Amino acid sequence: MGSDAAVKAMTDDVIVLSGVGKKYGKSTILKDITFNIPKGSVYGLVGRNGAGKTTLMRLMTGLQKCDEGSISLNVAGDRIGAVGAIVELASIYTNLSARDNLVFQYMNLGQKVDESLDELLTFVGLADTGKKHAGKFSLGMRQRLGIAMALVGNPELLVLDEPVNGLDPQGILEVRNLLLRLSREKGITIVISSHILSELSKLATHYAFIEEGRVVKTATAHEIENAGKKFTTITCDDPGKILPVLSGLGFSPRIIAQDKVEFEGEEKLTTLVTTALDAGVEISKVDTQETDLERFFVGLVGGDPNV
């Protein structure tokens, strides 16, 4: 890379990973990880359990060192707080209020406790919690407090490992809206992993797909949305009986539930219904959708979409 190109890359990207590798003993966890994370993006890390997502986040935040390659951060100097993170679990004091938790975090980072603390509480929706101990918060409130603590140093980069894991629908919505505001209003670059791919797709602008410690593909949300593939799901009374019917129409169907079959592509509704009836199968619903994040991931790595 020439000098001009290198300068441009470091201007446009907040993280540049080059040939990153990590081993634990004789086990290789990450191998030759190379990709860039653009400034201002919400970058989703997608992979199965054990693919290496959490280890990669620990390397990005400096909690561990690479065994191979390098990670370059383009943040303002080496100031404390330039990178905020929740990796695995949010570190909060359960016997203290939300405000007192933040006071300790300000002190830990050498920050002056001023009006920005109360502004931060308001931003994450915890301004009215008063002296209530964090241990009595809902899981969603604790997660928002953890994010607030990660924001104390006014970071340019926020790294979040499974921030909605275990939350109820309301908690997921609250965290999602908070992260969208951080991206849109404050311009913070966010790196995020999540097992809930449908939720991740509502946040991320870019993705890295990780399988067995390697990046198998990077893509933008736009590229995934325009992958050009359609999938049809059929709800019927006998999935096993409709498989040969669909195969005869040129598709490769698979049973995905007791009453559901899915195949790539689409067919006229009248053709599906009449052909199925001729075979003694009654169709109750046909739904055709464009490629989504879950299907894109399964198309890359195969197997179970539950990551």
N, C-alpha and C positions, 0 to 999 in steps of 0.2 A: 504494500500500500504506500502510495506517495505521501509526501508530507501534507499536501493540501487535502487529500482524501482523509488522512488520519485526523486532521484538525476538524474537518466537517463531521466525521463520525463521532468524535467526542463532543461536538457541539449539539448534534441531533440526538445522541443516545446518552442515557443516564447510566447504563451498565453495558459493558462490552465483555463477553465471556469468550475466551480463546483456548480451546483444547483442554478444558477443565477436567481433571480426573480426581477421584477420591477412593481410597481403600480403607477398609477396617480389617486389619490383620491380612489374611490372604484373600479376603472377599473384595472384589471390585464393585463399588457401589455406583460410581459415575465414571464414564469413559468418553473422552473427546467431546465434551459439551461446548458447542460454539454457537452463539447467537447474540444479537444485540437487543436491548430494550429501549425503545424510543422515549424521549422525554414527554411527559404528559399522558402517556398511555396507561391503560389498565391491562396488565399483562398476565394472562392466565396460564398456569402450569397444570397440564392435564396428564394424568397417568394412573395406572393401577396402584393399589397398596404395594409398597416395597419397590416402586419404580425409581425412587431416589429424589422425589420432590422436596421433602423436608431437609434432607442432607444438602441439596442445592441451595435452599434458602439459608441454611446455617452458614454456608460458604459466602453467600452474597452479603450477609450481615456481619461477617468477620467473627462469628462465633466459633468457626473452625477454619483451618487453612487447607488450601488445595495441595494435593500431592503432585499434581501435574497441571500445567497450563497457568492461566492468570485470569483474574477478574479486575477490570478497571472501573472505578466509580467516578462519574463526572458530577460531583457535588461541590458546594462552595467550601473549598479548603478541606481541612480535616477536623472541622469544628464538631464538638460533641452535640449529638442530636440531629445531625444532618440526615441520618438514616434512622427511621423508627421501625419497630418490628414487634410482631407477636408470632413467635415460632413455637408451636405445640400448645402451650398454655399461657394465658394472660397472667402476669405477675402482679397481683393486687393483695393488699392487706385487708382481710375479711373483717377484722375488728375495728376498722376505721371507716369514716364516711368517705363519700366520693371526693369531697373537697380536700380532706386531710390526705387521702391517697395522692392527689395531685400535688399538694404542698411538698410531700416527701420526694416526689419525682422532680419537682423544680429544684429542690435542694440537692438531690443526687446529681443533677446535670449542671449545677452551678448557676441556675437561672434565678433572676430576681422575681420574687412572688409579687405580682402586680395584678392589674385589672384583667390581664390576658387569661388568668386562671378562671375567673368567672365567665369570661367570654367562651372559653373552651368548654366549660360545663354546660353552658347554654347550647353551644353548637352540637354537642352529642346528646342533648335532651335529658341531662341529669341535674339541671339547676334547681329543681324543686325537691330534691331528695333529702335536703337538710342534714340532720345528724344521724340519719339511718345508716347502720353499718352495711358495708358492701356484702357481708356474708348473708344478709337478708334480701339482697337484690335477686331479681330473676336472672336466669342465665343470659338473656339478651341484654339486660342492664349491665351485667358484669363485663360482657364482651364490649359494650360501648365504652365502659370505663377503661378497659384495657386499651382500646383504640385511642381514647383521650390521653392516656399516659404515654402512648407511643408518639403522640403529636406534640408533647410538651416542648421539645427542642425545635419546633417549627421545621420539621423535616422536609426535604425535597423528594425523598424516596420512602415509601411505606411498604413493608414486606409482611404479608399476613398469611399464615398457614391455617387453612380451614376455619376462617372466621365465623362461619354460620353453622359449624358442626354441632348437632344436638339442639339447635334452636327450634322453637315452634314457629308456625307460619308468620305470626306477628313479629317475633324476634328477627326472623330472616328479613322481613320487609324493612324493619327499622335499620338494621345493619346495612342492607343494600342501599337504602336512600342516603344513609350517612356517607357511604363510600362514593356514591355518585356525586354528592355535593363536594366532597374533598377533591375529586377529580375535576369537576366543572368549575367550581368557585375558587379553589385554591391552586389548581394546576399541579397537584401532587402526583407524581408517578407512583402507581400502585402495582405491586407484584402479588398475585393472589393464587392460592390453590383451593380447590373445593371438590368434594365428592359429588356435590349436587350440580351436575353439568347444566341442567335447565336453568339454574340460578346463575351460574357462572356466565352463561351466554347472555344474560341481561346486563352484565357489567363489563366484560372484557372487550377490548378493541383489538388485541393481538393474543396469539397463543403459541406455546411450545408444547408439543406432544412428546412425552417421555415414555420409553418402553425399555425395561431392563437396563436402566442407567444410561441410555443414549437418547438423544433427541432425534426422533424419526421424521419430524416435520415441524416447520414453523408456518404460521398462516395468520392473516388478518381476519377479523370478523366478516369483513366484506367478501373475502375469498371463500369463506365457508358458506356464507349465505348464497353465494352464486356458484356453488360447486356444480350445479346443473342436474343433480340427481333428484328424482322423486321417489317416494316410498308410499305404498298403499297398504293399509291395514283393513282386513276383512273380519267382521264379527259374524260368526255363524254357529249353527247347532252341532256341526261335526267337522272340526278342523282337519282331522286325519283323512276324512273322506274327500275334502276339497283340494288336498295337495296334488293328486294326479290331475285334477281338472285344471288347476293353474299351470302345472307343468306342461299340459297339453296346449296351453295358450302361449307357451314360450317363456314362462317365468320360472324363477328358482325360489319357491316359497319356503317359509319356515314357520313352525308353530311358536308363538311367543306367549301364549296364555291358554287356558283351558278352552276358551271360545274364540281365540284370535289367531289369525295367520297374517304374516307380513311378507311382501315381496318388493323388490326394486322395480320401479316403473309404474305405469298406470294403464288402465283399460276402460273402455266404455262401460258405464254402469249396466246398461241393458244386456251387454254381452256377458258380463260377470254373473248377473242374476239368472238369466235364462240358461246358461251353460251349467251353472251350479244346480238349478232345479232339475235339469235333465239327469243329473247324477244323484238326485235325491237329497241335496243339501240346500237348506234354507238360509239365505243371507239376511241379517237384520240391519247391518250397517257397513258402509264403505267409506273410508277416510283416506284421502291422498294428500301428502304434505311434502314440502321441499326438504332438502337435507338440513338437519339440525346438528348441533355440536355433538350430541351423543352418537348419532349415526355416523358422523364424520370420523369420530374417534374409533368406533368399532370397525369402520371400513379400513382404517389404518393398521390396527393391531389385531383385529378379530376377537372372538370370544365374547365374554360377558361384558356388557357395557357398564356394570357396576364397578367403578374404579376406586 
